[in-house]
Amino acid sequence: MHIALFKALKSLNLSDDQATEVVKAFEEYLAVKIKEANAGVEAQLKAQTWVIASVGFILAAIGLAPAFLKLFS
């Protein structure tokens, strides 16, 4: 995509430096927009990870409970 954009800018008679700056600015803009769009997904993934870890911990505690009860009785 960057090469196509660069070529399009060059066809408008922009210098190499100007076309390169436009491509870099566009790339930075896209990176910010992608990060903003993914923020909600990242938060949801963190929440799901906590839930899965908590359930795993509870299941491990339940599984080990009989061994501890036998050990201390």
GROMACS elastic network, one bead per residue, 0.5 to 0.9 nm:
[ bonds ]
;  ai    aj funct       b0    kb
    1     4     6  0.51939   500
    1     5     6  0.61901   500
    1     6     6  0.85297   500
    2     5     6  0.50987   500
    2     6     6  0.59729   500
    2     7     6  0.85104   500
    2    23     6  0.65668   500
    2    24     6  0.89541   500
    2    27     6  0.84423   500
    3     7     6  0.60637   500
    3     8     6  0.85178   500
    3    23     6  0.89201   500
    4     7     6  0.51259   500
    4     8     6  0.61374   500
    4     9     6  0.86225   500
    5     8     6  0.50451   500
    5     9     6  0.61760   500
    5    10     6  0.85497   500
    5    19     6  0.83920   500
    5    22     6  0.89245   500
    5    23     6  0.69660   500
    6     9     6  0.51461   500
    6    10     6  0.61351   500
    6    11     6  0.86538   500
    6    16     6  0.84128   500
    6    19     6  0.58006   500
    6    20     6  0.68744   500
    6    22     6  0.82776   500
    6    23     6  0.66280   500
    7    11     6  0.61635   500
    7    12     6  0.87828   500
    7    19     6  0.83810   500
    8    11     6  0.50962   500
    8    12     6  0.66831   500
    8    19     6  0.88579   500
    9    12     6  0.51782   500
    9    13     6  0.69509   500
    9    14     6  0.59939   500
    9    15     6  0.85177   500
    9    16     6  0.88955   500
    9    18     6  0.85482   500
    9    19     6  0.56666   500
    9    20     6  0.89603   500
    9    22     6  0.83721   500
    9    23     6  0.89312   500
   10    13     6  0.51214   500
   10    14     6  0.51140   500
   10    15     6  0.67286   500
   10    16     6  0.71728   500
   10    18     6  0.89517   500
   10    19     6  0.65380   500
   11    14     6  0.73460   500
   14    17     6  0.80482   500
   14    18     6  0.59419   500
   14    19     6  0.59484   500
   15    18     6  0.51825   500
   15    19     6  0.61111   500
   15    20     6  0.84530   500
   16    19     6  0.52152   500
   16    20     6  0.60073   500
   16    21     6  0.85956   500
   17    20     6  0.50802   500
   17    21     6  0.61730   500
   17    22     6  0.87066   500
   18    21     6  0.51423   500
   18    22     6  0.63080   500
   18    23     6  0.87155   500
   19    22     6  0.51603   500
   19    23     6  0.62546   500
   19    24     6  0.86656   500
   20    23     6  0.51251   500
   20    24     6  0.61593   500
   20    25     6  0.86063   500
   21    24     6  0.50662   500
   21    25     6  0.60788   500
   21    26     6  0.85123   500
   22    25     6  0.51113   500
   22    26     6  0.60865   500
   22    27     6  0.85232   500
   23    26     6  0.50997   500
   23    27     6  0.60999   500
   23    28     6  0.86782   500
   24    27     6  0.50197   500
   24    28     6  0.62315   500
   24    29     6  0.86067   500
   25    28     6  0.51520   500
   25    29     6  0.61569   500
   25    30     6  0.86456   500
   26    29     6  0.50211   500
   26    30     6  0.61632   500
   26    31     6  0.86059   500
   27    30     6  0.51607   500
   27    31     6  0.62072   500
   27    32     6  0.87823   500
   28    31     6  0.50568   500
   28    32     6  0.63303   500
   28    33     6  0.87099   500
   29    32     6  0.52932   500
   29    33     6  0.62942   500
   29    34     6  0.86627   500
   30    33     6  0.50919   500
   30    34     6  0.60275   500
   30    35     6  0.84958   500
   31    34     6  0.51873   500
   31    35     6  0.61402   500
   31    36     6  0.86270   500
   32    35     6  0.51182   500
   32    36     6  0.61779   500
   32    37     6  0.86100   500
   33    36     6  0.50699   500
   33    37     6  0.61079   500
   33    38     6  0.86063   500
   34    37     6  0.50248   500
   34    38     6  0.61237   500
   34    39     6  0.86221   500
   35    38     6  0.51652   500
   35    39     6  0.61581   500
   36    39     6  0.52852   500
   36    40     6  0.79821   500
   37    40     6  0.68988   500
   37    41     6  0.79092   500
   38    41     6  0.51698   500
   38    42     6  0.61002   500
   38    43     6  0.86727   500
   39    42     6  0.51564   500
   39    43     6  0.62888   500
   39    44     6  0.87115   500
   40    43     6  0.51606   500
   40    44     6  0.62251   500
   40    45     6  0.86069   500
   41    44     6  0.50885   500
   41    45     6  0.61062   500
   41    46     6  0.86603   500
   42    45     6  0.50525   500
   42    46     6  0.62430   500
   42    47     6  0.87016   500
   43    46     6  0.51655   500
   43    47     6  0.63163   500
   43    48     6  0.87204   500
   44    47     6  0.51129   500
   44    48     6  0.62001   500
   44    49     6  0.85752   500
   45    48     6  0.51059   500
   45    49     6  0.60862   500
   45    50     6  0.86726   500
   46    49     6  0.50513   500
   46    50     6  0.63195   500
   46    51     6  0.87718   500
   47    50     6  0.51862   500
   47    51     6  0.63750   500
   47    52     6  0.87639   500
   48    51     6  0.50552   500
   48    52     6  0.61535   500
   48    53     6  0.85237   500
   49    52     6  0.51743   500
   49    53     6  0.60800   500
   49    54     6  0.85198   500
   50    53     6  0.51218   500
   50    54     6  0.60478   500
   50    55     6  0.85944   500
   51    54     6  0.51095   500
   51    55     6  0.61748   500
   51    56     6  0.85267   500
   52    55     6  0.51981   500
   52    56     6  0.60978   500
   52    57     6  0.85964   500
   53    56     6  0.50219   500
   53    57     6  0.61209   500
   53    58     6  0.86478   500
   54    57     6  0.50760   500
   54    58     6  0.62208   500
   54    59     6  0.86031   500
   55    58     6  0.51005   500
   55    59     6  0.61046   500
   55    60     6  0.85253   500
   56    59     6  0.51186   500
   56    60     6  0.60985   500
   56    61     6  0.85670   500
   57    60     6  0.50769   500
   57    61     6  0.61296   500
   57    62     6  0.86077   500
   58    61     6  0.50311   500
   58    62     6  0.61219   500
   58    63     6  0.85005   500
   59    62     6  0.50856   500
   59    63     6  0.60608   500
   59    64     6  0.86018   500
   60    63     6  0.50160   500
   60    64     6  0.61393   500
   60    65     6  0.85268   500
   61    64     6  0.51739   500
   61    65     6  0.59770   500
   62    65     6  0.51856   500
   62    66     6  0.77660   500
   63    66     6  0.69307   500
   63    67     6  0.81020   500
   64    67     6  0.53986   500
   64    68     6  0.64636   500
   64    69     6  0.87842   500
   65    68     6  0.51970   500
   65    69     6  0.61006   500
   65    70     6  0.85795   500
   66    69     6  0.50280   500
   66    70     6  0.60639   500
   66    71     6  0.84730   500
   67    70     6  0.51693   500
   67    71     6  0.60804   500
   67    72     6  0.87311   500
   68    72     6  0.61899   500
   68    73     6  0.84677   500
   69    72     6  0.54021   500
   69    73     6  0.59750   500
   70    73     6  0.53300   500
